[in-house]
Amino acid sequence: MAGLPESASGRGAEQVARLCAEEASRIIMGHFGRGQEVLSKGRGNFTTETDLAVESAVLERLRKEYPDHAVLSEERSGELADWKHGWLWVVDPIDGTHNFSQGIPHFCFTIALCHEGEPVLGLTYAPMTGEEFLARKGGGLLVNGEPASASATPSLAQAVLGMDLGYDDSRAWKLLSLLVELWPGVQSVRVMGSAALGLAFAACGRFDVFVHNFLYPWDLAAGILLVQEGGGLILDRDGGPVTIHSQGVIAGTPGAAQDFLRLARGKRWR
């Protein structure tokens, strides 16, 4: 693959992704803490008027900058869910909507550019802290413009493990049951409420391992590249290669992530 494509206005893909994040942050912060309609898409799965406003603004910019690219976004996923050809932007306007709607300051905007189904640019931005997690394929991981990497924790017993439950109650129960079996064989457990931030934290060593058992491409696309470029390991929940269509992942420092996979094998957690 050649370099990242230039946009219709002459901007680079990284600059366009940043402009999308800036616009998303402006809208999100303008609405945070204010009452608004919350619509349920299923148990524990919500959207708000802010999600829709962010999505509309970002999709409008992407269509102007890259009119020939496909776009897959959470609130308008449609028929592109299995897209694997050419250039594809993958967007989650607010990952952690339930946190956002509850006034919990732990959520993010995330965007990735994929080529032939593989992430080649990933950006996750946390408006409340102003933190940017950015990776370009072959370019390493940057957190707020500074190089960052996964932790060096060698085993699960020494690890801080992040996790989320997702929207499938059966899979969530199995993951919780596995953690009960593993405990106290891990230092501590954190439940995030944002898979994209969980992966970003695993990429830069804040978590030693992050596990999720029910994901969509918009939760995952940027995080795959962040973890890989941070020198971490990210696998699907069966231990195979991860793709943006993987439904579950194990990510983090190679030693602790492999340790988790070893201990989880043979247990009914998927």
Disulfide bonds with the S-S distance in Angstrom:
none
